[in-house]
Amino acid sequence: KRQYQRRVHGGYYPTLSVSDTYTKYDLNYETSTYSSYTADYNQNVLALNLTWNIFDFGTTSKSYEAAYKRYLALKSQYEYEKNRAKVDLRLSLKSYDISKLKITSAKARVKAADSAYESIKAKYQNGLVDNVAYLEALSQKVNAGSALTTALYDLEIKKANIIYHSGKNISEFIN
């Protein structure tokens, strides 16, 4: 920002430039044009230029204002992105806590489904319940195990989101 402002404000001040050019001609033949010189013709040109925009009709001030507004826009965008990153990290942490609760719930569901399955299995073997009730209990047991596995995988995804939103490299945390 500061460098661009200096360049823009520099339009108010004179610009001085110096250039130096050295030229050497190696003449392999005699010529009447350079007869007073030796076989080699050397030339050194030093130029000093001064430019000063006295009347720019507001161009310099307008370009400064444009640069300043661009700076303010970028600063605002930076603050927005910084705030968004903080919010995303907070949301990732809350989501992680929710995933841990889902795992606890899924474990309780598995425990309940296992005990219900064992009870209905014993009743089925003694002929007290029909085939449909037994298959329903087995289905509930398998669904509960699947829900636990899904919750565990979801927790790993939430961990990766936390790592990502905290600004760390995810590949460093992969086993």
N, C-alpha and C positions, 0 to 999 in steps of 0.2 A: 504494500500500500504506500509506504513512505517513498519508495524509489519512484513509483509512478507519479506521485504528487510532485516530487522534486523535478521529474522530467517535464511535467505539465507546467509547473511554475517557472521552469527554466526558459520557457518561451518569452517571458518578460525581459530576460536579460540578453545581452549581446553574446554571440557565439564566435569564438576565435578559433580558426583552424590553420595549421601549419603543415605544409607538405614539401618534401625535398625529393627531387628526382635526379639521379646521376645517370648519364648516358655515355657510353664509350663506343666509338666506331673504329673498327680496325679496317683501314683502307689498304687493300692489296694492290691497288693500281694508283697511278698518279692522275690527278685531276686538276684542272685549272681553277676550279671553284675553291678548293682548299689548298692552293699552292703555298699560301703563306704559313700554313700549319705543317706540322710534322706528319709522318705516316699515320699516326693515331690521332683521332679527333675526339676530345673529351668535352662533355657539357654537363654542368651542374645547375639545376633550376630550383630555386627556393621560392615558394609561394606562401604568402600570408593573407588570409581571407578573414574579413570581419562581416558578419551578418547580424542585423538587429531588426526585428519586426516591431516597428514603432506603432503602426496602425494595423491591427489584426481584426478589428471590428468585433471584439468579444469572443473570438474563437478560443483563445487560451483559457479564459474564465469558464466558458461553457464546457470545454474538455475537462477542466478541473472538477466542475460540478458533476459531470457524468462519472468521472472516476470515483468521486466521493460517494455518489449514490450506489455505484457498483460495489464499493467497499461495504456500505451499510447493508445492502442486500445479501452479500456473502456472509457478513457477520451474523445477520439474522438467521440465515439458513444454517450456519454452523451451530448457533445456539439451539435451534429447533432440533437438529440431528442429535446434538448432545443430550438434550432433554428426552428425546425419543428413545435413545439408547438406554438411559436410566430407567425409563418406564418399562421398556422391553425386558430388562434384567429383573426388575421387580415382579413383573408378570410371570417370567420364567420361574422365579423362586416360588411364587404362589402355586403355579401349576405343578411344580415338583412336590410341594407339600400335599397337594390334592392327590397326586399319583401315589404317594406313600399311603394315604388313607384308602385309596382304591385297592392297594395290595392287601392291607389289613382286612378290608371287607371281603376280598376274594378268598383269602385264607380261611376266614370264618365260613364263607359259603362252601368251600371245599370240605371243611370239617363237618358241616351240617349235611352236605350231600353224601359224604362217606358214611356217616352214622345212619342216615335214612336208607341208603342202599343196603348196608349190612342188615338192618332190621327187616326190610322188605325181602331181601334175599333169603333170610332164615324163614320168613313166613311163606315165601314161594316154594321153598324146598319141602315145607311141611304141608303144602297144598292149601294154605289159608287165603292166599291172594292169587289172582289170575296172572297170566302172561303179560298183559298190557301194563299192569301196575309195576311189575318187575322191570320191564323194558323202559318205562317212564323214569323209574329211579336210576337205572343205569344211564339213561340219557342225561338226567340232571347231574349225575356224577361227572360224566365226560364234559358237559358244558361248563361246570364249575372249574374243572382243571384247565379248560381252554381259556376261561375268563382270567384265571390267575396268570397263565402264561402271557396273555395279552397285556395284563396290567404290568407284569415285569418288563416286557419289551417297551411299553409306554414309558415306564420310569427311566429306562436307558435313553430314550429319545429326549425326555425332559432334562436329563443330565447333560446331553450334548447341546441342547438349547441354552442351558445356563453357561456352559463353557464358551459357546459362540458369542452370547450376548455380553459376557464379561471381557471379551476381547482377546481371548487366548486362542492358540492354535489347536484345533480339535485333533489333528493327527498326532500330537504329542501324547494324548490320553488314550489312544487306541492300543490295546494289548497286542 
